[in-house]
């Protein structure tokens, strides 16, 4: 079920899942987490995110 959710885009790759995937497919956890981060950032491109700028206390 968990792998199905990953494949269908219903779940992301957690650090624990990255370790499991790396053992199953012979890559590194960092590779899986990097792919997840790249995907997450791509999903945000073109979306406007409103954030108030932080002001230091004087």
C-alpha positions as CSV (number, residue, x, y, z in Angstrom):
1,X,0.0,0.0,0.0
2,X,2.8,2.5,0.9
3,X,4.6,1.9,-2.4
4,X,1.3,2.2,-4.2
5,X,0.8,5.6,-2.6
6,X,4.3,6.7,-3.6
7,X,3.9,5.6,-7.2
8,X,0.5,7.3,-7.5
9,X,1.7,10.6,-6.0
10,X,-0.4,10.2,-2.9
11,X,2.6,10.2,-0.5
12,X,6.1,11.6,-0.5
13,X,9.4,10.0,0.4
14,X,10.2,10.2,4.1
15,X,13.8,9.7,5.4
16,X,12.8,6.2,6.6
17,X,11.3,5.4,3.2
18,X,14.4,6.7,1.5
19,X,16.5,4.2,3.5
20,X,14.1,1.4,2.6
21,X,14.1,2.3,-1.1
22,X,17.9,2.6,-1.2
23,X,18.3,-0.9,0.2
24,X,15.7,-2.3,-2.2
25,X,17.1,-0.6,-5.3
26,X,20.8,-0.2,-4.5
27,X,21.0,3.6,-4.4
28,X,21.5,6.0,-1.6
29,X,18.9,7.5,0.7
30,X,20.2,10.9,-0.3
31,X,19.4,10.2,-3.9
32,X,15.8,9.4,-3.0
33,X,15.4,12.5,-0.8
34,X,17.0,14.7,-3.4
35,X,14.5,13.4,-6.0
36,X,11.6,14.1,-3.5
37,X,12.9,17.7,-2.9
38,X,13.3,18.3,-6.6
39,X,9.7,17.1,-7.2
40,X,8.4,19.2,-4.3
41,X,10.1,22.4,-5.6
42,X,8.8,21.8,-9.1
43,X,5.3,21.6,-7.7
44,X,5.7,25.0,-6.2
45,X,7.0,26.8,-9.3
46,X,4.5,29.2,-10.7
47,X,2.5,29.3,-7.5
48,X,2.5,32.6,-5.6
49,X,3.5,32.2,-1.9
50,X,2.6,35.1,0.3
51,X,5.0,35.6,3.2
52,X,5.5,38.7,5.3
53,X,9.1,39.7,5.5
54,X,10.7,39.2,9.0
55,X,11.7,42.5,10.7
56,X,14.4,42.5,13.4
57,X,13.5,44.1,16.7
58,X,15.4,47.3,17.3
